[in-house]
Amino acid sequence: RDPDEMTYAYNMGVRVDERAGKRERVVIGGPDEVVDTLTGFARMGVTFFNLWPAGDPPEQRERLVKEIVPALREAVA
């Protein structure tokens, strides 16, 4: 198979919270820090992110949709 035609997915927890402490296997930080971390994964070849909110689900879903996804799309475009 052609590696350029493959999807490279990564499942990860994300918490957009400037005050939260670091946790193993969860991307945590303010919006800029989270976007920078996710952009780093994209630069390593990840082409599909399965992000699950870590923390208060309604608040985290809203922050992911409004603050992270648009900025990540712009950063990797």
C-alpha positions in Angstrom: 0.0 0.0 0.0 1.0 3.6 -0.7 1.9 5.2 2.7 0.6 8.6 1.4 -2.9 7.1 1.0 -3.1 5.7 4.5 -4.8 7.3 7.5 -2.7 7.6 10.6 -5.1 7.9 13.5 -4.4 8.7 17.1 -6.8 8.5 20.0 -6.1 10.9 22.9 -7.6 12.6 25.8 -7.6 16.4 25.7 -8.2 18.9 28.5 -8.3 22.5 27.6 -7.5 24.0 31.1 -4.8 26.4 31.9 -4.7 25.4 35.6 -4.9 21.6 35.3 -2.0 19.5 36.3 -0.2 17.3 33.8 -1.5 13.7 33.4 0.0 10.8 31.5 -1.6 10.2 28.1 -3.7 13.4 28.2 -2.9 16.6 26.3 -3.5 19.3 28.9 -3.0 23.1 28.8 -4.3 26.3 27.5 -5.6 26.6 23.9 -2.2 27.6 22.4 -0.4 24.8 24.3 -2.9 22.2 23.2 -2.9 23.3 19.6 1.0 23.3 19.6 1.1 19.8 21.0 -1.5 18.5 18.5 0.3 20.3 15.6 3.4 18.4 16.7 1.6 15.1 16.3 0.4 16.2 12.8 4.0 17.0 11.8 5.0 13.5 12.9 2.4 12.1 10.4 -0.9 11.8 12.3 -3.7 12.5 9.8 -6.7 11.8 11.9 -7.3 12.8 15.5 -9.9 11.1 17.8 -10.1 13.6 20.6 -12.0 12.7 23.7 -12.7 15.4 26.4 -10.9 14.8 29.7 -12.7 16.7 32.5 -16.1 18.3 32.5 -17.6 16.8 29.2 -19.9 19.7 28.2 -17.3 22.4 28.9 -14.5 20.4 27.3 -16.5 19.6 24.2 -17.4 23.2 23.7 -13.8 24.4 24.2 -12.6 21.7 21.7 -15.1 22.8 19.1 -14.7 26.5 19.5 -11.0 26.9 20.4 -9.0 23.9 19.4 -10.4 22.4 16.2 -10.4 25.6 14.2 -6.9 26.6 15.3 -5.6 23.1 14.7 -7.1 23.1 11.2 -5.4 26.4 10.4 -2.1 25.3 11.9 -1.9 22.2 9.8 -3.4 23.6 6.6 
